Amino acid sequence: MQNLFRKIPVAGYASGFKVFWDVFAILTILSSSIVFSYRLTFGRDVLDGAYWIFASLYAADLLVSFNMSIRSKLEAISDRRAIASAYLRGWFTVDLLAAIPFTAVLEALFPRGVGIGPALAAISTILRLLRLAKLAKVGSLFRDLQEDYSINPGVMRLVTFAFLFIQGINFMALGWCLIGASEQARPALDQFIRALYWCTTTIATIGYGDYYPDHEKNLQIIYTICVQIVGVGMYGYIIGNVSSLIANIDVAKAAYSKRMEEINNFMRTRKVPAPLQQRVKGYYAYLWETRKSISRATMLDEMPHTLTVDISLFLNRGIIEKVTLFKDANEVFIREVVQLLHSMVFLPNDFIIRQGEYGDCMYFLSSGDVEVLVGDQKVAQLGAGSPFGEAALLQGEKRNASVRALSYCDVYRLSRTDFDTLRGKYPEFDARVRKILEDRLKDTEDKVPKQRKD
């Protein structure tokens, strides 16, 4: 048995299975608590299929918890002994009490409650209520989900509030039935539905008055007062927080909107010409559409160097793979290159390079299209993955052509200093640069008319 247990794999701390099981456990707790509380309220706690299904799921949760890796001091632990030790000190007692089929045990000892006095009846009710102990674990499951799946905190607060709201409405409606305020002549389900209706209208401060407490029974009046107080608190919470939660669900979008408001206000107060304003807005709109952010530089600056390199490599691998210069390059070279590239964005019709200016850098086109101009004549058009501007770096001369953006262009800039460093350290890179330069010059000479070359 022990060998069989060891063959069961340990699920990773942030694995897809753990996320699935946490969501499944939350839904199971939600549905089982509603079903069990309803049955206990109306004396219908029976050993049917639903009872054994939930009992089996609770037992399965015990087994899964012993085979789920944990995190201790930011370190994932997969050792079974450590997992078992942590679980036994944590939620094991709650899970065990919820998984024990006390109803089946009580039915076996006291069939249909025969021979049970008031004290035993109270104990029996308490034991049956232990199945609701799982509700205490829900907060921990929600926290794990947020950490494992990086769920937006605003979204998680909304989901948690929805869970608690459903549970609160359920228990308050059942309380209404327990104190005899529901129409007791009706079937149990009809009573519960009408109790939910009364509870919802009371909490929402609507109160149509078609269902109300018996004016001759103080308990019902006191219960109604308590529900009204809770309802006022819930209503105030919803009005005061849900709107802001929804507004901040997309934190990046909220930050972008705030930034754009500041930029627009600046341009209005400075009386920036309308065409220029449109270009500025177009630039930031392009950044948002392509990157879902205005700038990632601050975030990368705050990270350790190794993480910065890994993220830069992930973000820039697409351009690295497209560039002929970097073809078949080893990992060491690639990791060094990504640290030297600087991202830039050019708008349509922007000149990235102007003919005759001093060349102090070269560029790699990540996305978009550019045209190469000699004088006013177009001699070439380049697409994603094309390097350009390296001729001036190799020859030490001024730019012999202009490069203009035909669309929104993402480019990466490599300075002369970094370019020369790479050429000196990696001979194979230097050879590729020279070969591309020779091909580019030959192609340009073929396309430019003779009178232009004279």
Order of alpha helices (4+ residues) and beta strands (2+ residues): alpha-alpha-alpha-beta-beta-alpha-alpha-alpha-alpha-alpha-alpha-alpha-alpha-alpha-alpha-alpha-alpha-alpha-alpha-beta-beta-beta-beta-beta-beta-alpha-beta-beta-alpha-alpha-alpha
